[in-house]
Amino acid sequence: MSKPLVVSSSSPGKDEAVRRLPSGLGNVRSSYGHMFTVQEEVWTGNHLQFRVAALAQSVSGSLDVTDDAVNLQIVLPWLLAKIAESIQPLIRKEGALLLEKK
């Protein structure tokens, strides 16, 4: 198993981030849904546990919202771990856009 990919973004506050994330994640699905399929998505308070399929690989992870940060941790299979560093800036950018005030 490879080392998890961890991406942190600043948060507009826990309550506001938890309010914005579901619709923002829907926008991510609309924009990038051709690259992955959500297999499981379970929210428990300010914690999201998920599993997706991408490039015929299963990917699991979690998203935790605190007062000042949103922390994403993704466990990648070896194939996707090889390209993880190149997609980390995209994940960080999309996360920031998702949480910004509209």
CORHUBEL-V564625 format. One record per residue. RES is the residue in one letter. PSI is psi in whole degrees, 0 to 359 (999 if undefined). NEAR is the number of other C-alpha atoms within 8 Angstrom. Layout:
{{RES:PSI:NEAR} {RES:PSI:NEAR}}
//
This chain:
{{M:139:5} {S:167:8} {K:137:6} {P:149:8} {L:124:11} {V:128:8} {V:129:10} {S:142:9} {S:153:10} {S:153:8} {S:145:13} {P:14:11} {G:147:10} {K:308:13} {D:317:7} {E:319:8} {A:316:13} {V:327:10} {R:319:7} {R:329:10} {L:314:10} {P:314:8} {S:324:7} {G:320:10} {L:327:9} {G:321:8} {N:323:8} {V:317:10} {R:318:8} {S:319:7} {S:324:7} {Y:11:8} {G:337:9} {H:347:6} {M:343:7} {F:163:10} {T:128:9} {V:123:9} {Q:331:8} {E:140:8} {E:110:9} {V:115:7} {W:132:8} {T:98:6} {G:243:4} {N:24:10} {H:130:10} {L:127:11} {Q:132:12} {F:163:12} {R:131:12} {V:162:12} {A:130:12} {A:129:10} {L:43:6} {A:25:5} {Q:147:8} {S:133:10} {V:132:12} {S:159:11} {G:183:11} {S:158:11} {L:125:11} {D:132:10} {V:125:14} {T:181:10} {D:328:9} {D:2:10} {A:156:13} {V:120:13} {N:121:11} {L:129:12} {Q:125:11} {I:129:11} {V:117:11} {L:142:15} {P:163:11} {W:322:8} {L:313:7} {L:333:9} {A:329:10} {K:328:7} {I:3:8} {A:318:9} {E:327:8} {S:336:6} {I:350:8} {Q:317:10} {P:324:8} {L:317:7} {I:315:9} {R:317:11} {K:312:8} {E:323:9} {G:317:9} {A:318:10} {L:322:7} {L:325:10} {L:351:12} {E:152:7} {K:132:3} {K:999:2}}
//
